[in-house]
Amino acid sequence: MANQVDLSPKTVTKPKVERPRLYKVLLHNDDYTPREFVVLVLKVVFRMGADASHRVMMTAHRMGSCVVVVCPKDVAETKVKEAMDLAKEAEFPLMFTAEPEE
């Protein structure tokens, strides 16, 4: 009986792929950066429309900070750097930060 068929069950292990942890990008209010500049940065860096960028800017103005976007860590860090570079170039203290989403 050389042609026996092995009927024992095969165990298949699937690697558990975790979703990348998401980060939120926060806009922090300050009393020096003009509102128009904040709206411009939100439009250029975060590709927001005029209404959305104005709403985000006003929320940060009233509340002290506002979540702009939630995305993977590398994207969040890139957006923060782009926005901060624009502010630095224009000599404004505008601040964005990225932190893990709970």
Backbone as CSV, one residue per row, in Angstrom:
resi,resn,N_x,N_y,N_z,CA_x,CA_y,CA_z,C_x,C_y,C_z
1,MET,0.832,-1.182,0.000,0.000,0.000,0.000,0.872,1.239,0.000
2,ALA,1.500,1.522,-1.107,2.406,2.650,-1.226,1.660,3.951,-1.504
3,ASN,0.423,3.861,-1.969,-0.329,5.068,-2.322,-1.353,5.437,-1.265
4,GLN,-0.954,5.426,-0.006,-1.896,5.790,1.047,-2.099,7.309,1.062
5,VAL,-3.317,7.693,1.308,-3.653,9.117,1.376,-3.675,9.533,2.847
6,ASP,-2.987,10.608,3.149,-2.940,11.113,4.510,-4.207,11.922,4.769
7,LEU,-5.052,11.437,5.675,-6.317,12.103,5.958,-6.282,12.927,7.247
8,SER,-5.105,13.095,7.837,-5.028,13.878,9.069,-5.203,15.359,8.740
9,PRO,-5.904,16.083,9.616,-6.154,17.508,9.327,-4.866,18.312,9.368
10,LYS,-4.778,19.250,8.468,-3.623,20.151,8.416,-3.992,21.427,9.176
11,THR,-3.090,21.880,10.012,-3.351,23.137,10.719,-2.738,24.270,9.909
12,VAL,-3.554,25.237,9.628,-3.110,26.392,8.867,-3.116,27.578,9.816
13,THR,-1.969,28.225,9.945,-1.915,29.406,10.802,-1.847,30.639,9.919
14,LYS,-2.757,31.538,10.204,-2.760,32.803,9.479,-2.108,33.845,10.377
15,PRO,-1.131,34.588,9.856,-0.537,35.637,10.689,-1.574,36.723,10.963
16,LYS,-1.650,37.129,12.208,-2.607,38.170,12.575,-1.998,39.526,12.232
17,VAL,-2.631,40.189,11.295,-2.121,41.478,10.844,-2.887,42.564,11.593
18,GLU,-2.142,43.352,12.353,-2.788,44.433,13.089,-2.870,45.667,12.211
19,ARG,-3.962,46.384,12.378,-4.093,47.638,11.648,-3.123,48.635,12.260
20,PRO,-2.539,49.482,11.431,-1.609,50.469,11.990,-2.350,51.411,12.940
21,ARG,-1.662,51.779,14.006,-2.258,52.676,14.986,-2.462,54.045,14.343
22,LEU,-3.622,54.619,14.590,-3.927,55.918,13.997,-3.507,57.050,14.927
23,TYR,-3.154,58.157,14.305,-2.729,59.343,15.045,-3.626,60.503,14.664
24,LYS,-3.893,61.366,15.635,-4.677,62.558,15.322,-3.743,63.754,15.265
25,VAL,-3.970,64.583,14.273,-3.203,65.818,14.118,-4.027,66.924,14.750
26,LEU,-3.406,67.636,15.689,-4.094,68.704,16.414,-3.573,70.074,16.003
27,LEU,-4.491,70.997,15.854,-4.160,72.402,15.637,-4.323,73.097,16.976
28,HIS,-3.299,73.829,17.414,-3.345,74.539,18.694,-3.510,76.037,18.437
29,ASN,-4.365,76.650,19.220,-4.626,78.079,19.075,-3.458,78.897,19.636
30,ASP,-3.201,80.030,19.012,-2.281,81.019,19.581,-2.870,82.398,19.286
31,ASP,-2.360,83.401,19.955,-2.929,84.738,19.806,-2.197,85.605,18.786
32,TYR,-1.295,85.009,18.022,-0.450,85.803,17.113,-0.648,85.468,15.645
33,THR,-0.900,84.211,15.327,-1.035,83.816,13.922,-2.379,84.293,13.378
34,PRO,-2.367,85.024,12.263,-3.638,85.500,11.686,-4.535,84.337,11.256
35,ARG,-5.823,84.533,11.437,-6.794,83.495,11.072,-6.688,83.117,9.602
36,GLU,-6.454,84.109,8.758,-6.361,83.851,7.308,-5.204,82.900,7.002
37,PHE,-4.098,83.066,7.738,-2.943,82.193,7.509,-3.246,80.765,7.950
38,VAL,-3.927,80.612,9.081,-4.298,79.277,9.570,-5.188,78.588,8.540
39,VAL,-6.167,79.298,8.014,-7.073,78.746,6.998,-6.273,78.345,5.756
40,LEU,-5.339,79.186,5.351,-4.502,78.885,4.188,-3.707,77.593,4.401
41,VAL,-3.098,77.432,5.562,-2.321,76.219,5.868,-3.232,74.991,5.837
42,LEU,-4.411,75.098,6.415,-5.348,73.965,6.408,-5.755,73.586,4.981
43,LYS,-5.937,74.585,4.133,-6.292,74.322,2.733,-5.144,73.649,1.989
44,VAL,-3.934,74.201,2.148,-2.779,73.732,1.378,-2.275,72.371,1.871
45,VAL,-2.042,72.250,3.165,-1.432,71.031,3.703,-2.441,69.903,3.868
46,PHE,-3.632,70.231,4.352,-4.620,69.195,4.655,-5.702,69.063,3.593
47,ARG,-5.581,69.839,2.507,-6.503,69.769,1.365,-7.959,69.964,1.782
48,MET,-8.190,70.894,2.696,-9.551,71.184,3.149,-10.171,72.269,2.283
49,GLY,-11.462,72.249,2.214,-12.178,73.307,1.527,-12.227,74.550,2.408
50,ALA,-12.706,75.638,1.853,-12.749,76.914,2.580,-13.614,76.821,3.834
51,ASP,-14.806,76.233,3.715,-15.713,76.141,4.866,-15.144,75.255,5.962
52,ALA,-14.635,74.081,5.588,-14.092,73.146,6.578,-12.883,73.738,7.291
53,SER,-11.993,74.377,6.544,-10.799,74.947,7.162,-11.167,76.103,8.103
54,HIS,-12.175,76.883,7.740,-12.622,77.971,8.615,-13.241,77.403,9.895
55,ARG,-14.032,76.334,9.770,-14.641,75.697,10.948,-13.587,75.139,11.888
56,VAL,-12.579,74.458,11.342,-11.507,73.886,12.162,-10.743,75.004,12.875
57,MET,-10.416,76.060,12.143,-9.692,77.193,12.737,-10.500,77.818,13.868
58,MET,-11.794,78.016,13.665,-12.645,78.630,14.699,-12.797,77.709,15.911
59,THR,-12.879,76.408,15.684,-12.972,75.462,16.803,-11.705,75.523,17.643
60,ALA,-10.557,75.545,16.989,-9.287,75.661,17.723,-9.225,76.992,18.462
61,HIS,-9.712,78.032,17.837,-9.708,79.371,18.449,-10.557,79.392,19.725
62,ARG,-11.734,78.774,19.649,-12.652,78.779,20.800,-12.251,77.777,21.874
63,MET,-11.801,76.582,21.467,-11.558,75.486,22.409,-10.090,75.353,22.841
64,GLY,-9.195,76.035,22.144,-7.770,75.924,22.472,-7.023,74.981,21.548
65,SER,-7.719,73.946,21.063,-7.130,73.039,20.073,-8.258,72.315,19.356
66,CYS,-7.910,71.679,18.249,-8.922,70.988,17.443,-8.254,69.872,16.651
67,VAL,-8.918,68.729,16.543,-8.413,67.642,15.713,-8.648,68.019,14.251
68,VAL,-7.564,67.977,13.476,-7.661,68.335,12.060,-7.948,67.095,11.225
69,VAL,-7.207,66.014,11.505,-7.335,64.785,10.723,-6.838,63.613,11.562
70,VAL,-7.332,62.416,11.265,-6.851,61.189,11.901,-6.326,60.303,10.778
71,CYS,-5.059,59.866,10.921,-4.417,59.115,9.849,-3.267,58.275,10.418
72,PRO,-2.630,57.433,9.585,-1.475,56.666,10.071,-0.347,57.588,10.535
73,LYS,0.506,57.057,11.408,1.553,57.856,12.053,2.444,58.604,11.065
74,ASP,2.930,57.911,10.026,3.857,58.560,9.093,3.196,59.721,8.349
75,VAL,1.928,59.556,8.001,1.202,60.634,7.319,1.001,61.809,8.281
76,ALA,0.618,61.507,9.517,0.396,62.555,10.521,1.674,63.356,10.755
77,GLU,2.790,62.661,10.909,4.061,63.354,11.153,4.469,64.215,9.966
78,THR,4.216,63.730,8.758,4.545,64.486,7.551,3.697,65.763,7.475
79,LYS,2.396,65.627,7.742,1.495,66.790,7.691,1.885,67.830,8.742
80,VAL,2.217,67.368,9.961,2.630,68.291,11.024,3.878,69.046,10.582
81,LYS,4.848,68.329,10.018,6.092,68.969,9.588,5.828,69.991,8.484
82,GLU,5.020,69.634,7.493,4.705,70.554,6.397,4.047,71.834,6.928
83,ALA,3.071,71.663,7.816,2.345,72.818,8.358,3.267,73.692,9.206
84,MET,4.097,73.050,10.034,5.010,73.799,10.902,6.075,74.520,10.070
85,ASP,6.523,73.896,8.990,7.514,74.531,8.119,6.945,75.796,7.475
86,LEU,5.679,75.727,7.033,5.035,76.909,6.445,4.930,78.030,7.478
87,ALA,4.548,77.683,8.699,4.405,78.682,9.764,5.757,79.303,10.103
88,LYS,6.777,78.464,10.179,8.120,78.951,10.518,8.625,79.899,9.430
89,GLU,8.387,79.513,8.187,8.806,80.328,7.042,8.132,81.703,7.085
90,ALA,6.865,81.728,7.521,6.127,82.983,7.607,6.343,83.683,8.957
91,GLU,7.172,83.079,9.791,7.507,83.615,11.120,6.293,83.745,12.041
92,PHE,5.432,82.709,12.012,4.288,82.645,12.922,4.492,81.481,13.884
93,PRO,3.982,81.605,15.112,4.145,80.540,16.102,3.082,79.440,16.004
94,LEU,2.423,79.320,14.867,1.378,78.318,14.667,1.905,76.938,15.025
95,MET,1.098,76.161,15.773,1.582,74.857,16.202,0.591,73.744,15.893
96,PHE,1.123,72.678,15.324,0.395,71.432,15.093,1.151,70.333,15.810
97,THR,0.418,69.353,16.345,1.064,68.188,16.957,0.326,66.934,16.507
98,ALA,1.005,65.783,16.638,0.390,64.491,16.347,0.463,63.645,17.609
99,GLU,-0.635,62.976,17.926,-0.634,62.092,19.088,-1.485,60.866,18.786
100,PRO,-1.168,59.746,19.444,-1.931,58.514,19.186,-3.406,58.695,19.528
101,GLU,-4.232,58.093,18.705,-5.676,58.116,18.981,-5.968,57.033,20.000
102,GLU,-6.825,57.331,20.965,-7.155,56.325,21.990,-7.940,55.190,21.396
